């Protein structure tokens, strides 16, 4: 969209030999305002065995560049409407 903002949308369909049908709708949004970078991803996947069921996925990540070589990272991920949630922290080294 511009130098600091990137967005993408992906819609897909898969039909395997066992006749299990899936439809995927995913998005990604990345915003950079140095030294911060924000990543937001999410999606809904529809799986069909005998009934149509939806599986949601959401992720939020924040990165702070302390120096050009070191950044502090935090993330929050949730799947299936909050049934599986994780929180992460880290330090990244780039060389």
C-alpha positions as CSV (number, residue, x, y, z in Angstrom):
1,X,0.0,0.0,0.0
2,X,2.9,2.3,0.7
3,X,6.5,2.1,2.0
4,X,5.4,1.5,5.6
5,X,2.3,-0.6,5.1
6,X,1.9,-4.0,3.4
7,X,-1.3,-5.9,3.1
8,X,-2.3,-9.2,1.5
9,X,-5.4,-11.3,1.3
10,X,-5.4,-15.0,0.2
11,X,-8.5,-17.1,-0.5
12,X,-7.9,-20.7,-1.4
13,X,-9.6,-24.0,-2.0
14,X,-8.3,-27.5,-1.7
15,X,-10.0,-30.8,-2.8
16,X,-8.1,-33.9,-1.8
17,X,-8.6,-37.5,-3.1
18,X,-10.6,-38.4,0.1
19,X,-13.2,-35.7,-0.8
20,X,-12.5,-33.6,2.3
21,X,-13.1,-30.0,1.2
22,X,-11.4,-26.9,2.6
23,X,-11.8,-23.2,2.0
24,X,-9.3,-20.8,3.4
25,X,-9.6,-17.0,3.8
26,X,-6.4,-15.4,5.3
27,X,-5.1,-11.9,5.6
28,X,-1.8,-10.2,6.6
29,X,-1.1,-6.6,7.6
30,X,2.4,-5.3,8.3
31,X,3.1,-1.8,9.4
32,X,6.6,-0.4,10.0
33,X,7.3,2.8,11.8
34,X,11.0,2.5,12.7
35,X,12.0,1.3,15.3
36,X,8.6,-0.5,15.6
37,X,7.1,-3.2,13.4
38,X,3.5,-4.5,13.8
39,X,2.3,-7.7,12.2
40,X,-1.3,-8.8,12.2
41,X,-2.4,-12.0,10.6
42,X,-5.7,-13.9,10.7
43,X,-7.9,-16.2,8.9
44,X,-10.9,-18.6,8.8
45,X,-10.5,-22.1,7.4
46,X,-13.6,-24.1,6.6
47,X,-13.2,-27.9,6.7
48,X,-15.8,-30.3,5.5
49,X,-16.0,-33.9,6.5
50,X,-19.6,-34.6,7.1
51,X,-20.4,-31.1,8.3
52,X,-18.9,-27.7,7.6
53,X,-16.8,-26.5,10.5
54,X,-14.7,-23.3,10.8
55,X,-11.3,-23.0,12.4
56,X,-10.1,-19.4,13.2
57,X,-6.5,-18.3,13.6
58,X,-5.3,-14.8,14.8
59,X,-1.8,-13.6,15.4
60,X,-0.5,-10.2,16.6
61,X,3.3,-9.5,16.7
62,X,5.3,-6.4,17.8
63,X,9.0,-6.0,17.2
64,X,11.2,-3.1,18.6
65,X,14.6,-2.6,17.0
66,X,17.0,-1.7,19.9
67,X,19.9,-1.5,17.4
68,X,20.1,-2.5,13.7
69,X,21.4,-6.0,15.0
70,X,19.1,-6.6,18.0
71,X,15.3,-6.5,18.4
72,X,12.8,-7.3,21.1
73,X,9.8,-9.3,20.0
74,X,6.4,-10.1,21.5
75,X,3.5,-12.1,20.0
76,X,0.0,-13.2,20.8
77,X,-1.6,-16.1,18.9
78,X,-5.0,-17.6,19.3
79,X,-6.8,-20.4,17.4
80,X,-10.3,-21.8,17.3
81,X,-12.0,-18.9,19.1
82,X,-9.6,-18.8,22.1
83,X,-9.4,-22.5,22.8
84,X,-5.6,-22.5,22.0
85,X,-3.8,-19.2,23.0
86,X,-0.1,-18.5,23.3
87,X,2.0,-15.5,24.3
88,X,5.6,-15.2,23.3
89,X,8.5,-13.0,24.0
90,X,12.0,-13.0,22.5
91,X,15.2,-11.3,21.5
92,X,16.4,-11.5,17.9
93,X,19.9,-11.1,16.7
94,X,20.7,-10.3,13.1
95,X,24.1,-10.3,11.4
